[in-house]
Amino acid sequence: MLLKTVGNVTSGSQLERFDVRQFAAGVYFLEMRDDKQTITRKVLISH
């Protein structure tokens, strides 16, 4: 499992880059949380 805490961010669009080279190709799930909600998105990694 990869866990990265971003910290405080302002509202609006945000961009965060992850180095996924160490992960095998496949489907993964990205979970984003704040105090009020959790959002899960499917991510496809292909090399």
C-alpha positions as CSV (number, residue, x, y, z in Angstrom):
1,M,0.0,0.0,0.0
2,L,1.2,3.5,-0.9
3,L,0.2,6.2,1.6
4,K,1.0,9.8,1.0
5,T,-0.3,12.6,3.2
6,V,-0.6,15.9,1.3
7,G,-1.5,18.2,4.2
8,N,-3.6,21.3,4.0
9,V,-4.7,22.4,0.6
10,T,-6.9,25.2,-0.7
11,S,-10.3,24.5,-2.3
12,G,-10.4,24.0,-6.1
13,S,-8.3,21.8,-8.4
14,Q,-5.2,20.2,-7.1
15,L,-2.4,18.3,-8.8
16,E,-0.3,15.6,-7.0
17,R,2.2,13.4,-8.9
18,F,3.0,9.9,-7.8
19,D,5.9,7.8,-9.0
20,V,4.3,4.5,-9.9
21,R,7.2,2.7,-11.6
22,Q,7.6,0.3,-8.7
23,F,4.0,-0.9,-9.2
24,A,3.1,-3.7,-11.6
25,A,0.8,-2.8,-14.4
26,G,-2.9,-3.2,-13.4
27,V,-5.9,-1.6,-11.9
28,Y,-5.5,0.2,-8.5
29,F,-7.8,2.3,-6.4
30,L,-6.9,5.8,-5.2
31,E,-8.7,7.0,-2.1
32,M,-8.8,10.7,-1.2
33,R,-10.2,11.7,2.2
34,D,-10.9,14.8,4.2
35,D,-12.9,15.5,7.3
36,K,-16.3,15.2,5.6
37,Q,-15.9,12.7,2.7
38,T,-14.0,9.9,1.1
39,I,-13.7,9.7,-2.7
40,T,-12.4,6.5,-4.4
41,R,-11.2,6.5,-8.1
42,K,-10.0,3.6,-10.2
43,V,-6.5,4.1,-11.7
44,L,-5.0,2.1,-14.5
45,I,-1.2,1.7,-14.6
46,S,0.4,0.5,-17.8
47,H,4.1,0.5,-18.6
